[in-house]
Amino acid sequence: MPRSKDGTSKYTSKQERKADHIAEAYEEKGVSKKEAEARAWATVNKQDGGGKNPGGSGRKKSK
């Protein structure tokens, strides 16, 4: 799981739990632990649109 050094995370605890659950399912199917974790975070990012706080100091996206 991606974590910064000071203990803060750009992901919510719900997103982290979801990634753990998805990774466990991949591991049960025979995927390596490293690949399962990568696929799990890719899935969470795709479903939820990434972390909880947008990075950078740019302007807001217009809709």
Residue pairs with C-beta under 8 A, 6 or more apart in sequence:
1 9
1 11
1 16
1 19
1 20
1 37
1 41
2 9
2 10
2 11
2 41
3 9
4 10
9 16
9 51
10 50
10 51
10 52
10 53
10 55
11 19
11 44
11 51
11 52
12 52
15 44
15 48
15 51
15 52
18 40
18 44
18 47
19 37
19 40
19 41
19 43
19 44
20 40
22 36
22 39
22 40
22 43
22 44
23 33
23 36
23 37
23 39
23 40
24 36
26 35
26 36
26 39
26 40
27 33
27 36
31 39
